[in-house]
Amino acid sequence: DPRPVMHTFFHSVDSMPAEERVLELWKEEWSNAGFDPVVLTLADAMEHPDFKKVEEIMKPLHGKAGYNALCFYRWFAMAVSGGGWMSDHDTLPTNFPINEGLDLPNGGNFISFQSHVPALMSGTAEEWNRVAALIIETIPKIADLPGEESKTISDMHALFVLHREGNGSITFVPTDKEVLEGYLYDSPGKVNCDKMSVGRAIHMSHALTHHAVNAGLFPLEVTKEDPVGKESRAEGAKIFMNDWRKQCKGIDVKPVMHTFFLSRSSHEEKVLQLWKDEWEAAGFDPVVLTMDDAEKHPDFEDVRDIMVPLHGETGYDSLCFYRWFAMAAAGGGWMSDHDTYPLNFPLEIGLELPNEGTFTAFQRHIPALMSGSQDEWNRVSKLVIDAIPRIEEEVVMSDMHALMTLRNENDAGIIFDGEGQRVNRGFLYEAPRKVNCEKAKNIYAVHMAHSQVHAAVDSGLYPLEVTESDPMGTTRRAEASKVFLDDFRAQCDGDKTHFLRFLAEPSDSLA
């Protein structure tokens, strides 16, 4: 079934770097609500036939690409993109009727759902064109607004003029009927569920964030460096949304762990099933990405053309490259190999990506456990492909060796975490069936790669009897891994603190 589209408009402004994290939250929340989040940009606005004329109007007011100029441009980006739904990038869904995502309300006639504040709007392409022109025509009338309102030339103030004039061609829904405002806590951390049961979205604007700080309701500690919560807007809004889901919807928010899988044998399917079971037991929502996800990435065909002469279209190493693009297309976040299992994984960093979303590999250049924002997955996926020609000769052209190349070059902006500090290679036994609980305390996950299973057989630490039919232990990887994980739980249960521990220690290198 097609997913409805929610648009926003975003143009990165150097003075507001924290807004990119707000955008990432916007994508995540609308996607989870059943929408396809689409970010329009200045390039979209420039496709509109009236753009040059609007740009000339903006230049003396705000400069070509000042913040308020961009707010005007978004109307034209929406019109040229076909209309539909648009929200501010700090407006998040609550009780949105998904059927109205596909079928525009009010027959497609223009609606502003937060009075004159352009936080959530809908209309056909014709309506967006019509109202965009009205907004521009109304600019001179802003000077007639009372008091301080007359001094800011913004799209919101132009819409305010139209509202005051009683323009009947636009439906203005009163505030707090469809779009709620800000942090609706009754007291710190306690959500007003009655108020949150109304409407379809909530607007977490700069002004409303500042108001929450002043009222003592902002869910994060305010610092001297950020006294009004401007730099931590995304983090504060995410805490509120999670509080709302838990307190008002009875939903315990789970972090997501992704893997990528294409079935090649029943043995590997058992490994995948254990992966699902273990990450779910650790408090995660395990999500298996496939070729379908990779094919959604706009660069997939180009990547496939590179893979075919190297490994074949669906060869093992081709699939390893495809998984990066599947993750980027899926929105980023956490990914592990399907043979990497949690030990003491801190749930808190499952919900809040470490290193502020900067791409992080937790087993050095081995892609067993990685995290990053969607933008970072996109960026690093392309770097990994670009690194293929620089992989050392007589080495397999794999994503692991491409990542090792980037690590050695030390200029890719990737955090490579120390080997053995977060992800352990193989069975963490110090003697047959005796788990090294002291070492396990600091381990997020164990990577049960084929090579490590073989090494455990050779060292006598493989927890199953070695048979002639499986001399390397690899066909029973799932069963052996399960034995180890059960041993860990039985022997080290008192050390299991993965529900409480934060990512405290610094990573060892930034390449």
C-alpha positions, 0 to 999 in steps of 0.5 A: 500500500502506498504511504502518504507523503509529508513534506517539509522544507529545509536549508542548512543554515551555518548559524543553526547546526542543531536544526539538522538533528531536529530534521532527523527527528522529524523524519523518524517521527513521520516515518514511524507514523506511517508517512513517507517524509520528503525534504524539499530544498532550495533547489525545489523552490528554484524550479518554480516559474515565479522563483526569480521574481520572489527572490528579487522581492526577498533580496532587500528584505532578508537577502537571497537565502536568509531565514525568512526568505527561505520561509517564503520559498517553501511555499513555491517548493510545495507548489512545484512539487505537486502540493499535498501535506507540509509541516514545519520540520519541528512539527511532529505527528501525534494522533494523525488520521492516516486516511487523510494523509492520502486523501486531502481534507476539505476537498484539497482546498487550502487549510492551515492547521495552527491558525496563521502559524504555518506549522501544518498545511494541506492543499492541492498543487493549484491551491499551493500556487494560489496561496503562495502568490497571495502570501507574496502579495500580502507582504506590504500589508504586514506594516499595518499589523499592530505593535511589534508584529509589523516589524517582521516580514515573514510568511507567518505574518503575511498569513496572519494578515490574511487571517485577520482580513477573514480571507474565506478562501483559506481555512484557518483551524484554531490553535490547539484544535489540530496542532498542539503547542510545545511541551504539554507537561503538567509537571516536569516529566508528567505528560497531560494525556487529556490535552495530548488526546486532541489533534493530529500533531504538536509544534515544538518551535523555538519559542515554545522550547524557550517557554518550556525552559522558563516554566521549568518543563524542558526535559533536559538540564539547561546549560550556561552555553545553551540557556534557552534550549536552542541547541538541544531542541531535538533531544528535548522533543524526542524525550517528550515524544517518548514520554507521551508514548509511554504515559498516554499510549502505553507504548514502551519505546524500543530502539531499533537494531537493523541487519541485512540478510539474503537467505543462502542456507538454512544454517544462516537462517538459524543465525538470523533467528537467534539474532532476532531473539537476542536483540529483542530480549535485550530490549530492541526492535530487530529489523531485517533489511533486504535487497528491496530496501537497498534498491530504494536508494537512488544510487543503487543502480550505479552501485550494482553496476560496480558490483557485477564485474567484481562479485556478480549482482548478488554475490556475498560481497556485493550484498555486503556493499548493498547493506550500506545503501539499505541502511541509508534508505531506511533512515540510518541508526544502528546496524549489526551483522546478523551474527553479532549479539548483544551482551551489555548493550546500553539501551540509552544509546540505542535511542540516542545515537552516540557521538551525536550521530557521527558515523561510528564503527564499533569493531574498528574496520569490521562492520559488525556494529555501526551507528550513524544518522541517515546523512552519515550512512549516505555519506559513508556509503559513498566513501566506502564505494569510492575506496574500492580502487584503493584497496590493497592488491591481492585483498578481497574487494569487500566492504570491510577492506574498503572500510579498513582503507578509510581507517588507514587513510585517517581522513574520512570523519569516521569514529573507529572504536577500539577493538575489544572494547565494545565488540568482542571477537567470538566466544568470550571463554577463558576456559571451556564453557567458563565465561570471562565475566570481568571482560564481558562487563564492558562489552556491548556485543559479541561477533560470532564470525565464521573465522572466530567460530573456527578459531574456537574449534582450534583452541578447544573453546567451541562449546559443542562437540566437533563432528566429522560433518561439521569440523569447523563448527560453522554449520552449527554457528547458531546453536554454539552461539546460543550455548555461549549466550546462555552461559553468559547469562547464567554465569555473569547475570550479576554483571548485566547492567546494559539497561543502566550504562551510558556511553561514557568513555571516549572513542579511541580514534576519529579518522 
